[in-house]
Amino acid sequence: MNNGTIQAIIFFALTGLVGLITYLKCKQYTRDSNDSKEYFLAGGSLSWGFVAGSILLTNISAEQIVGMNGAQSLLVAWWEIGAAVGLIILARYLIPLYYQYKCTTTTELLEHRLNDSGIRTMVSGLFMFGYMFILLPVVLYTGSLFMKSMFGLSLPTTAIAAIFAVVGSIYAIFGGLRAIAISDTFNGIGLLVMGVAVTLFALNAIGFDLSGVPTERLTLIGSSTSDIPWTTLLTGMVFIHVFYWGTNMVITQRALAAKSVKEAQKGIYVAVGFKLLIPLIVVLPGIVAFKLYGDIGDVAYGRLVGDVMPTWLSGAFAAVIAGAVLSSFNSCLNSASALYTCDIHQKHFNANTDVKKIGQRVALIFAVVAVALVPVYEQSESIIDLLQKLNGLYSMPVMAAFLVAILFKNVQGKAVRIGLVFGALLYAVFTFVWSPLHYIHLMFITLVMTVVVSLIINKFMQPVMVEQV
């Protein structure tokens, strides 16, 4: 039996085992197809372990592993360190608010605080825009790129992406959040174990000696010309993380599905602990790859794994990477379905709709569009840098809306909606027309200006007492 056959057997055996365990566990629960809380929040039954596992694997996918290792620099560890701050803010301040208002979606909090259904619909639309045109295709592209570089596959990237999309859609469409959370947790355990193993094998390949790697690639203090100048840690970095971990439905949905506030907080704090260890998996191997191969960008991790990982383990590693890709993909599909179904369809078209059926149709549309956009991302030089830049088109305007809704009283939803449009247009100018500063600084400026514009517009509107519902 040749090595390729052994790899394939292990890969399909482990992938199938996770699928079987997920199916058997989900089969124990009876579900109402018209219950949005059941389909989108697992009936509010997740324990802290599943919350932590699902948060981790939803975040740590191929775009993180491939993209961050592709930077081949210690600087990108700030994305993981900052994540811990974002998660702590979610647990300490935001989760109690979401549970207080019994939110099914994060955007529902905006409606309650501003007493305006339009702002909820608008922000949901921005999230869905980001999921469809940025996050989903990036997840598929980076996952496919990893498989190609690790196994030397001759299939087109789009074809591999289509396979991921089909399997991921099955989880999201038929299993709902419960199936996603269960599969995430088991795949997450495998990813942590195998990820650390790759790092150890990689370090062993260079004799645990990083000498020869340029100093600028081994520092956490970025220069003004680096990807993450140190000054950005004082401006937009923290708010990027608060947005991603605290308001982004793809992540926060897992905490909203916990049995209680305390259970959600416990799961989040466990995730914080793991996030501080993740640079061992998503940063260090890229630096080792630089010493071995030089600056080779996003193919670094796949090539490194293919070279240092024993054949008998590579099939298992491919299985957990595939699980990570599927996790992020199906999680995003489920979140997009929840936002459309709860915030738009039920709100504006049919309050008594078949939640599961509508959610399945939305997930299918998003999956097809994501596959079609994969070729666009093949042209990017640094996928992690591009991802963060594009996210700014909606992340900071949305973050501004949450800040205004939570921190200020008697602000009208219409004023915040106008501020949102202003913020998106401002960042689009910064991104595509005029970029006087690093994009993280520009994201901070966008955030501040969006808040200021919203409050100024509100000041000149006819006063209305906003009752929080």
C-alpha positions in Angstrom: 0.0 0.0 0.0 1.6 3.3 -1.1 1.8 6.5 0.9 -0.9 8.3 -1.0 -3.4 5.4 -0.3 -2.5 5.5 3.4 -3.0 9.2 3.6 -6.4 9.0 1.8 -7.6 6.2 4.1 -6.7 8.1 7.3 -8.1 11.3 5.9 -11.5 9.8 5.0 -11.7 7.6 8.1 -11.2 10.6 10.5 -13.5 12.9 8.6 -16.2 10.2 8.5 -15.7 9.5 12.2 -16.4 13.2 13.2 -19.4 13.2 10.9 -20.8 10.0 12.5 -20.3 11.2 16.0 -22.0 14.5 15.1 -24.9 12.7 13.6 -25.4 10.4 16.6 -25.3 13.3 19.1 -27.7 15.4 17.0 -30.1 12.5 16.6 -30.7 12.6 20.4 -32.5 15.9 20.1 -36.0 16.6 18.7 -36.4 19.8 16.8 -39.1 22.1 15.6 -38.3 23.4 12.1 -40.1 26.6 12.9 -38.1 27.4 16.0 -35.4 29.8 15.1 -33.7 29.4 18.5 -33.3 25.7 17.9 -32.0 25.9 14.4 -29.8 28.9 14.8 -28.9 28.7 18.6 -29.0 24.9 19.2 -32.0 25.5 21.5 -29.8 27.4 23.9 -28.3 24.2 25.2 -24.6 24.4 24.5 -22.3 23.7 27.5 -19.1 25.7 28.0 -16.9 23.1 26.3 -18.9 23.3 23.0 -18.9 27.1 23.2 -15.2 27.2 23.6 -14.5 24.6 20.9 -16.8 26.1 18.4 -15.5 29.6 18.9 -11.9 28.4 18.4 -12.5 26.3 15.3 -14.8 28.9 13.7 -12.0 31.4 14.0 -9.0 29.1 13.3 -9.5 28.0 9.8 -7.2 27.8 6.7 -7.3 31.6 6.2 -5.8 32.0 9.7 -3.3 29.1 9.5 -2.3 29.7 5.8 -2.5 33.5 5.9 -0.8 34.1 9.2 2.0 31.6 8.6 2.2 33.1 5.1 3.3 36.4 6.6 6.3 34.5 8.0 6.7 37.1 10.8 6.2 37.2 14.5 4.3 40.5 14.2 1.1 38.8 13.1 0.9 37.3 16.6 -0.8 40.5 17.6 -3.9 39.3 15.9 -4.0 36.4 18.4 -3.0 38.5 21.4 -5.6 41.1 20.6 -8.2 38.3 20.2 -7.9 37.6 23.9 -8.8 41.2 24.7 -11.8 41.1 22.4 -13.1 37.9 23.9 -12.7 39.2 27.5 -14.8 42.3 26.5 -17.4 40.0 25.0 -17.7 37.9 28.1 -17.6 40.7 30.6 -19.8 43.3 29.0 -21.6 42.2 25.9 -22.8 38.7 26.7 -24.9 40.0 29.7 -26.5 42.5 27.4 -27.3 40.0 24.7 -28.9 37.7 27.2 -30.8 40.6 28.9 -32.5 41.3 25.7 -32.9 37.6 24.7 -31.2 38.2 21.4 -31.2 35.6 18.7 -28.8 37.7 16.5 -26.3 40.3 17.6 -28.0 42.9 15.5 -31.2 42.5 17.6 -29.4 44.3 20.4 -29.3 47.4 18.2 -33.0 47.3 17.6 -33.7 47.1 21.3 -31.3 49.8 22.3 -32.3 52.3 19.5 -35.9 51.1 19.1 -35.4 51.0 15.4 -35.9 47.9 13.2 -34.2 49.7 10.3 -30.8 49.7 11.9 -31.1 46.0 12.7 -31.9 45.3 9.0 -29.1 47.6 7.7 -26.4 46.1 9.9 -27.5 42.6 9.1 -27.2 43.5 5.4 -23.6 44.8 6.0 -22.7 41.6 7.8 -24.2 39.4 5.0 -22.2 41.5 2.4 -19.0 40.8 4.3 -19.8 37.1 4.6 -20.8 36.6 1.0 -18.1 38.6 -0.7 -15.2 38.4 1.7 -15.2 35.8 4.5 -16.7 32.8 2.7 -14.7 32.9 -0.5 -11.5 33.6 1.5 -12.1 30.5 3.7 -12.7 28.3 0.6 -9.7 29.7 -1.3 -7.2 29.3 1.6 -8.4 25.8 2.4 -8.1 24.8 -1.2 -4.6 26.4 -1.5 -3.4 24.4 1.5 -4.7 21.1 0.1 -3.0 21.8 -3.2 0.4 22.9 -1.7 0.5 20.0 0.8 -0.5 17.2 -1.5 0.5 18.6 -4.9 -3.0 18.2 -6.2 -3.6 19.0 -9.9 -7.2 20.0 -9.4 -8.1 23.6 -10.0 -8.4 25.6 -6.8 -12.1 26.4 -7.6 -12.8 22.7 -7.9 -11.4 21.9 -4.5 -13.3 24.9 -3.1 -16.5 23.5 -4.6 -16.0 20.2 -2.7 -15.5 22.0 0.5 -18.7 24.1 -0.2 -20.8 21.0 -0.8 -19.7 19.2 2.4 -19.9 22.4 4.5 -23.4 23.2 3.2 -24.6 19.7 4.3 -23.6 20.5 7.9 -25.1 24.0 7.8 -28.2 23.3 5.9 -29.3 20.0 7.5 -27.7 20.1 11.0 -28.0 23.7 12.1 -25.8 25.2 14.8 -25.9 22.1 17.0 -24.2 19.9 14.4 -21.7 22.7 13.7 -20.8 23.2 17.3 -20.4 19.4 18.0 -18.2 18.8 14.9 -16.2 22.0 15.7 -15.3 20.8 19.1 -14.0 17.4 18.0 -12.2 18.9 15.0 -10.8 21.6 17.3 -9.2 19.1 19.6 -7.6 17.4 16.6 -6.4 20.7 15.2 -4.7 21.8 18.5 -2.9 18.4 18.8 -1.8 18.2 15.2 -1.0 21.9 15.0 1.4 21.7 17.9 2.9 18.5 16.4 3.6 20.3 13.1 5.4 23.1 15.0 7.5 20.5 16.9 8.4 18.6 13.7 9.3 21.9 12.0 11.5 23.1 14.8 13.2 19.7 14.9 13.9 20.1 11.1 16.0 23.2 11.9 17.5 21.9 15.1 15.4 24.3 17.2 17.6 27.0 15.9 16.1 30.2 14.4 19.4 31.9 13.8 19.7 33.4 10.4 16.1 34.7 10.4 16.2 38.5 10.1 15.5 40.4 13.3 12.6 42.2 11.8 10.8 38.9 11.4 11.3 38.0 15.1 10.0 41.2 16.7 6.7 42.3 18.1 7.5 45.9 17.7 6.6 46.8 14.1 8.3 49.6 12.3 6.3 52.3 10.4 6.7 50.3 7.2 5.7 46.9 8.6 2.3 45.2 8.3 1.5 46.1 11.9 3.3 49.3 13.0 3.4 49.5 16.8 1.4 52.7 16.8 -1.7 50.8 15.4 -1.9 48.9 18.7 -2.9 52.2 20.2 -5.6 53.0 17.7 -7.6 50.6 15.6 -6.3 47.2 16.7 -8.4 46.9 19.9 -11.6 48.0 18.1 -11.1 45.5 15.3 -11.0 42.7 17.8 -14.1 44.0 19.8 -16.0 44.1 16.5 -14.9 40.6 15.4 -15.3 38.8 18.8 -18.1 40.9 20.3 -20.5 41.8 17.5 -19.7 39.5 14.6 -22.5 36.9 14.4 -20.2 34.1 13.2 -18.3 34.2 16.5 -20.9 35.5 19.0 -23.6 33.1 17.9 -21.8 30.3 19.7 -21.9 32.2 23.0 -25.6 33.1 22.5 -26.4 29.4 22.2 -25.1 28.6 25.7 -27.3 27.3 28.5 -26.8 30.6 30.5 -24.7 33.7 30.8 -22.3 32.0 33.1 -21.9 29.0 30.9 -21.3 31.3 27.9 -18.7 33.3 29.9 -17.0 30.1 31.1 -16.6 28.9 27.5 -15.3 32.3 26.3 -12.7 32.4 29.1 -11.5 29.0 28.1 -11.2 30.2 24.5 -9.1 33.1 25.7 -6.6 30.7 27.3 -6.3 28.7 24.1 -6.0 31.9 21.9 -2.8 32.9 23.7 -1.3 29.5 22.7 -2.4 29.7 19.1 0.7 31.6 17.8 2.6 28.3 18.3 0.4 27.0 15.4 -0.3 30.0 13.2 2.9 32.0 13.5 6.0 30.0 14.5 5.8 27.5 11.6 5.8 30.3 9.1 9.0 31.7 10.6 10.6 28.2 10.3 9.5 28.1 6.7 11.3 31.3 6.1 14.5 29.8 7.3 14.0 26.7 5.2 12.7 28.2 2.0 12.9 32.0 2.1 10.0 34.4 1.6 7.4 32.2 -0.2 4.2 33.7 1.1 0.9 31.9 1.5 2.2 28.5 0.3 4.7 28.3 3.2 2.6 26.3 5.6 1.4 23.7 3.1 4.9 23.1 1.8 6.3 22.9 5.4 3.7 20.3 6.5 4.3 18.3 3.4 8.1 18.2 4.1 8.3 17.7 7.8 5.2 15.7 8.7 5.6 11.9 8.7 3.5 10.3 6.0 1.4 8.3 8.5 0.4 11.6 10.2 -0.2 13.8 7.1 -3.6 12.2 6.4 -4.7 12.9 9.9 -3.5 16.5 9.7 -5.3 17.0 6.3 -8.5 15.8 8.0 -8.3 18.3 10.8 -7.4 21.2 8.4 -10.4 20.1 6.3 -12.5 20.2 9.5 -11.3 23.7 10.3 -12.2 24.9 6.8 -15.6 23.3 7.0 -16.1 24.7 10.4 -15.5 28.3 9.4 -17.5 27.8 6.2 -20.6 26.2 7.6 -20.6 28.5 10.6 -20.6 31.5 8.4 -23.4 30.0 6.3 -25.5 29.3 9.4 -24.9 32.9 10.7 -25.8 34.4 7.3 -29.0 32.3 7.3 -29.8 33.5 10.8 -29.3 37.1 10.0 -31.5 37.0 6.9 -34.2 34.8 8.4 -34.6 36.5 11.7 -33.6 40.1 10.9 -35.1 40.5 7.4 -37.5 37.7 6.3 -39.4 37.3 9.6 -39.2 41.0 10.3 -40.4 42.3 7.0 -42.0 39.5 5.0 -43.5 36.6 7.0 -43.2 36.4 10.8 -44.5 32.8 10.7 -42.2 31.5 8.0 -40.6 28.0 8.0 -37.3 29.1 9.6 -35.4 26.0 8.5 -36.5 26.1 4.9 -35.7 29.8 4.5 -32.3 29.3 6.2 -31.5 26.4 3.9 -32.2 28.4 0.8 -30.1 31.3 2.0 -27.2 29.1 2.9 -27.3 27.5 -0.6 -27.2 30.9 -2.3 -24.3 32.1 -0.2 -22.3 28.9 -0.9 -22.7 29.2 -4.7 -21.6 32.8 -4.7 -18.6 32.1 -2.5 -17.3 29.4 -4.8 -17.8 31.7 -7.8 -15.6 34.4 -6.1 -12.7 32.1 -5.3 -10.7 32.9 -8.5 -10.8 36.6 -7.5 -8.8 35.9 -4.3 -6.2 33.8 -6.2 -4.7 37.1 -7.4 -4.0 38.5 -3.9 -0.4 38.7 -2.6 -1.1 38.5 1.1 -4.5 37.0 2.0 -4.5 38.0 5.7 -3.6 41.6 4.8 -6.3 41.8 2.1 -8.9 40.2 4.4 -8.3 42.8 7.1 -8.4 45.7 4.7 -11.7 44.6 3.1 -13.3 43.9 6.4 -12.9 47.6 7.3 -15.6 48.5 4.7 -18.2 47.4 7.2 -16.5 46.4 10.4 -15.8 49.9 11.8 -19.1 51.5 10.7 -20.9 48.6 12.4 -18.7 48.9 15.5 -19.6 52.5 15.7 -23.3 51.7 15.6 -22.9 49.3 18.6 -20.9 51.9 20.5 -23.5 54.6 20.0 -26.3 52.2 20.9 -24.7 50.9 24.1 -23.0 54.1 25.4 -25.5 56.9 24.5 -29.1 57.4 25.3 -31.9 58.9 23.2 -30.1 58.5 19.9 -32.4 57.9 16.9 -31.9 54.9 14.7 -32.1 57.1 11.6 -29.1 59.1 12.7 -27.0 56.0 13.2 -28.1 54.6 9.8 -26.9 57.8 8.1 -23.7 57.5 10.1 -23.2 53.9 8.9 -23.5 55.0 5.2 -21.0 57.8 5.9 -18.6 55.4 7.6 -18.7 52.8 4.8 -18.1 55.5 2.1 -15.3 57.1 4.1 -13.4 53.8 4.5 -14.0 53.0 0.8 -12.3 56.3 -0.1 -9.4 55.5 2.3 -9.1 52.0 0.7 -9.5 52.7 -3.0 -8.8 56.4 -3.5 -6.6 58.0 -0.9 -4.6 56.1 1.8 -2.6 58.7 3.9 -2.0 56.3 6.8 -1.8 52.6 7.6 -5.2 50.9 7.1 -5.5 50.1 10.9 -5.2 53.8 11.7 -7.7 54.6 8.9 -10.1 52.1 10.5 -9.8 53.9 13.8 -10.5 57.3 12.1 -13.5 55.7 10.3 -14.8 54.5 13.7 -14.4 57.9 15.4 -15.9 59.8 12.5 -18.9 57.5 12.2 -19.7 57.9 15.9 -19.3 61.7 15.7 -21.4 62.1 12.5 -24.1 59.9 14.0 -24.2 62.0 17.2 -24.1 65.3 15.3 -27.0 64.3 13.0 -29.0 63.1 16.0 -28.4 66.5 17.7 -30.1 68.3 14.8 -33.0 65.9 14.4 -36.3 66.5 16.2 -35.8 65.1 19.7 -37.4 61.7 20.3 -37.3 59.8 23.6 -35.9 56.3 22.6 -37.5 53.6 24.7 -35.4 50.5 24.9 -37.6 47.4 24.3 
